[in-house]
Amino acid sequence: MPAAMSSDTALSPTGSSAGPLLGLDGEPLRIGVLTSGGDAQGMNAAVRAVVRTAIRLGAKPYAVMEGWAGAVAGGDGIRPLEWDSVGSVLQRGGTIIGTARSAEFRERAGQLAAARNLLEHGIDRLVVIGGDGSLTGTNEFRKNWPSLLEELVAGGDISAETAAAHPVLMV
């Protein structure tokens, strides 16, 4: 543990003395975390680590519920997370944010919906916890991001300013 960080601050949501991580729009970064595919050991520990690290660094973490299905559905499928949202999860099985395989996400219309719904929350950074199929699909989404933004702007679903503030999907 670094000398500047005591054991008390290492475990608290305010353990960082640096300012918040900011996006191109000058707002704190918003990071989505999702679990995809089948349940696996350690998913809850990974979700907890992402959420608490994001908070410590001044970013705002969001759960994408039920994997890519939550991104496609939007609404309650994307929820902000707090420090206590991931308390007492290490001993629980499965994944506290749910997981699913999404046939809709494999189609262009599903990816457009997912991009629009993520951008409604200002999310352009994702931590995807899953296997090879999950990461292959995520990489395809990342590669499609610029053309998805163009299509969303052309269709009037997002503004050109929103697209300019989130030009790249970081995974």
C-alpha positions, 0 to 999 in steps of 0.5 A, a space after each residue: 500500500 502506498 505510504 500516502 494511503 492509510 488502511 482507512 482510506 484504502 477501504 473508503 470511497 474517498 481514498 483518492 486525493 486526485 481530482 475526478 476522471 473527466 471525459 471530453 465533455 468535462 464531466 466525470 467519466 461514466 463507466 458501464 460494467 456488465 456481465 455477459 454469457 454464462 455465470 462464472 466464479 469471480 464475477 461479483 468480485 470483479 463487479 465490486 472491484 470495478 465499481 469501487 475503483 471507479 468511485 475512488 477515482 472520481 468516475 461514476 459506475 453504472 450497471 448494465 443489467 442482464 448483460 447486453 440485453 440491459 443495454 439494448 432495453 435501456 430504461 431500468 436496464 442501466 442503473 447507477 451504482 454506489 459504494 454500498 451497492 456492491 457491499 457483501 457480494 463476494 460470497 454470493 453466487 452468480 452475478 448481482 447484475 445479471 447476465 444473459 445472451 442477447 440475440 438482439 445485440 448481434 443485429 445492427 438495430 440492437 447495437 444502435 439501441 445499445 449505443 443510444 441507451 448508453 449515451 443517454 447516461 453518458 457512458 462511453 467506457 465499458 468493462 465487460 466480464 465474460 468469456 470469448 463470445 462476450 469479448 468478441 461481440 464487445 469488440 465488434 460493437 467497439 469497432 462499429 461505434 463511430 458508424 453507430 454514432 453517425 447513424 444515430 445523429 443522422 436519425 436525430 436520436 442523439 445530437 452531434 455534440 453528444 457524438 463529438 463528446 463520445 467519439 470512441 468506445 473504450 473497452 
